[in-house]
């Protein structure tokens, strides 16, 4: 389980590096940004308040769109991005858990703010 999560983080970070690469096709870039926007958006197909199913759509849609984006990358771009990702993880092993924590806190605060605004 930990190994799969680590591989997911490595590939997600590699895709982030690939989005910034000039050799990345526009379609792959837009798909990656769409997946990021969907993951951060408080609007989902199934609201997160619905037990199990609410998070299930995020766990299915975001990785699927990221996989489609990665599929559209040229092999040299993907290889370079994975090498940069692995290098960063070796130099700064705490960066990915920190980014994940910041992301979770940010999504939580955004959700709290939206719910508070809707209630008030």
PyMOL commands that set and color helices and strands:
alter all, ss='L'
color gray80, all
select helices_A, chain A and resi 2-19+26-40+53-71+75-91+95-119
alter helices_A, ss='H'
color red, helices_A
deselect
rebuild
show_as cartoon
